[in-house]
Amino acid sequence: MNSLSQSTIILIAILIKQQLDSIYIKHAEEENDIKHVLKGELLQTTWWSVMLTFIVTFIASLSCYWIMYLLFGFGGGMLTNG
């Protein structure tokens, strides 16, 4: 169960990061920096893409664990009813 939830979270994080990088490259291509794109110099990580990826991954992980809890009762094994 944990591998299923972790795989889903990692997949979402990778897809978000790829989308953000492709937006950055498209923006650079529009500014006529095609020679830098071809050299691979624009394939860098920016702070806003890291922060946005972190926020989206955090929300995705909370959602994934919540759905796993609702469907399978995952994660509720050590909870006690006071």
DAGI-V455640 format. One record per residue. PSI is psi in degrees with one decimal (* if undefined). NEAR is the number of other ideal C-beta (glycine too) atoms within 12 Angstrom. D_LAST is the distance of its C-alpha to the last C-alpha in Angstrom with 1 decimal. Layout:
BEGIN
PSI,NEAR,D_LAST / PSI,NEAR,D_LAST
END
This chain:
BEGIN
-41.3,19,26.4 / -37.8,16,26.2 / -35.1,11,30.0 / -45.8,17,30.1 / -42.8,25,27.9 / -39.2,19,29.7 / -41.8,17,33.1 / -43.7,22,32.4 / -43.8,27,31.4 / -40.2,19,34.4 / -45.3,18,36.7 / -41.3,25,35.8 / -42.8,27,36.3 / -42.9,18,39.7 / -41.0,18,40.9 / -44.4,26,40.0 / -40.0,25,41.8 / -40.6,17,44.8 / -43.6,18,45.0 / -40.0,29,44.9 / -38.6,26,47.6 / -33.6,18,49.8 / -41.7,19,49.6 / -41.6,28,50.7 / -40.3,25,53.6 / -39.1,16,54.7 / -39.7,18,54.8 / -36.3,24,56.9 / -34.9,17,59.2 / -24.7,13,59.9 / 18.0,14,61.0 / 37.1,10,63.6 / 38.6,17,62.0 / -31.2,15,62.7 / -33.1,13,64.3 / -32.9,17,61.0 / -43.1,22,59.1 / -32.8,13,61.5 / -14.9,12,61.2 / 13.4,12,57.4 / -19.8,14,57.2 / 1.7,24,54.9 / 61.5,19,52.2 / 162.2,17,50.2 / 130.3,16,46.7 / 158.4,19,46.3 / -38.3,12,43.5 / -33.3,15,42.8 / -34.4,26,42.4 / -45.8,19,40.0 / -41.5,16,37.8 / -38.6,22,37.9 / -41.3,27,37.2 / -45.9,19,34.2 / -45.4,18,32.8 / -39.2,23,33.5 / -38.1,27,32.0 / -46.0,18,28.8 / -39.8,18,28.5 / -38.3,26,29.5 / -41.1,25,26.9 / -42.3,18,24.1 / -42.9,18,25.6 / -45.9,29,26.2 / -34.4,25,22.6 / -44.0,18,21.4 / -41.8,20,24.0 / -36.0,24,23.2 / -42.7,18,19.5 / -40.6,13,20.7 / -43.3,15,23.5 / -5.2,17,22.2 / 21.7,14,18.4 / 131.1,20,19.5 / -1.5,20,17.3 / 14.1,16,13.9 / -33.5,11,14.3 / 6.3,6,12.1 / 137.2,10,9.1 / 150.4,6,5.8 / 94.7,5,3.9 / *,3,0.0
END
